[in-house]
Amino acid sequence: MSNGFFVIVGEIVGAPFTVPAQNVTLEGATPVQVRWVRLDGVENYLDWTGATAWRVALPLHRGKNLLNLQFLDYDKNLVGTASIEVTAPLGTGVSGWKSYPAK
């Protein structure tokens, strides 16, 4: 889904999609000042694959997951948001999030 400069690429750009596992790797594009993405209070460092292109692996719950992502700068200030729906099989997935402090 696109929100200004914040684009998440799935099988079809921004369209809901299904994965066969308990996690998903999202790819997208953001302004260069973005370094982190926050999901459900957990901050994940983006793996940069190009000047504005990134990817990040995220855990999923069983069934439909509405991923509301918050993009953060170096100082973890909010820069923008985007969301996408990803469905994981009912037989897989995590039962709860576990937060690890960012280093």
C-alpha positions as CSV (number, residue, x, y, z in Angstrom):
1,M,0.0,0.0,0.0
2,S,1.3,3.5,-0.8
3,N,1.1,6.4,1.6
4,G,3.0,9.2,-0.1
5,F,6.6,8.0,-0.3
6,F,5.9,4.9,1.8
7,V,5.3,1.9,-0.5
8,I,5.0,-1.7,0.5
9,V,5.5,-4.2,-2.3
10,G,3.6,-7.6,-2.1
11,E,2.7,-10.0,-4.9
12,I,0.7,-7.0,-6.2
13,V,1.8,-3.6,-5.0
14,G,-0.1,-2.9,-1.8
15,A,-2.7,-5.7,-2.3
16,P,-3.5,-8.2,0.5
17,F,-1.7,-11.5,0.0
18,T,-1.2,-14.9,1.6
19,V,2.1,-16.5,2.7
20,P,2.7,-20.2,3.5
21,A,4.7,-19.5,6.7
22,Q,4.6,-17.8,10.1
23,N,6.5,-14.8,8.8
24,V,6.6,-12.5,5.9
25,T,9.4,-10.5,4.2
26,L,8.1,-7.1,3.1
27,E,9.8,-4.9,0.5
28,G,9.2,-1.3,-0.3
29,A,10.5,2.2,-0.7
30,T,10.7,5.1,1.7
31,P,12.6,8.4,2.0
32,V,16.3,7.9,2.8
33,Q,16.0,9.3,6.4
34,V,13.9,6.2,7.4
35,R,15.9,3.6,9.4
36,W,13.4,1.7,11.5
37,V,9.8,0.2,11.1
38,R,7.7,-0.2,14.2
39,L,5.0,-2.9,14.3
40,D,2.9,-3.4,17.5
41,G,5.4,-1.5,19.5
42,V,8.4,-3.6,18.3
43,E,11.1,-1.7,16.3
44,N,12.8,-3.5,13.4
45,Y,15.8,-2.2,11.5
46,L,15.3,-2.0,7.8
47,D,17.6,-3.9,5.5
48,W,18.5,-1.5,2.7
49,T,18.7,-3.0,-0.8
50,G,19.0,0.2,-2.8
51,A,19.0,4.0,-2.4
52,T,15.3,4.1,-1.2
53,A,14.5,0.3,-1.3
54,W,14.3,-1.8,1.8
55,R,13.1,-5.2,3.1
56,V,12.2,-6.5,6.6
57,A,11.1,-9.9,7.9
58,L,8.2,-9.8,10.3
59,P,6.4,-12.5,12.4
60,L,2.7,-13.2,11.7
61,H,-0.3,-14.4,13.8
62,R,-2.4,-17.2,12.4
63,G,-5.0,-16.0,9.9
64,K,-5.3,-12.4,8.7
65,N,-2.8,-9.9,9.9
66,L,-3.3,-6.2,9.3
67,L,0.2,-4.8,9.5
68,N,0.1,-1.1,10.5
69,L,3.7,0.0,10.0
70,Q,5.2,3.2,11.4
71,F,8.4,4.3,9.7
72,L,11.0,6.0,12.0
73,D,14.1,8.1,11.4
74,Y,17.5,7.6,13.0
75,D,16.3,9.1,16.3
76,K,13.1,7.0,16.1
77,N,10.8,9.9,15.3
78,L,7.8,9.1,13.2
79,V,8.3,9.9,9.5
80,G,5.3,8.1,8.0
81,T,3.0,5.1,8.0
82,A,1.7,2.4,5.7
83,S,-0.4,-0.8,6.1
84,I,-1.0,-4.1,4.4
85,E,-3.0,-7.2,5.0
86,V,-1.1,-10.5,5.1
87,T,-2.7,-13.9,5.8
88,A,-0.8,-16.8,7.3
89,P,-2.2,-20.4,7.3
90,L,-4.3,-21.3,10.4
91,G,-1.9,-24.1,11.2
92,T,1.1,-21.8,11.7
93,G,1.9,-18.5,13.3
94,V,2.9,-17.1,16.6
95,S,0.6,-16.9,19.5
96,G,2.0,-13.6,20.8
97,W,4.6,-11.0,20.1
98,K,7.9,-11.0,22.0
99,S,9.7,-7.7,22.2
100,Y,13.4,-7.3,22.3
101,P,15.0,-4.0,23.1
102,A,16.6,-2.3,20.1
103,K,20.4,-1.9,20.3
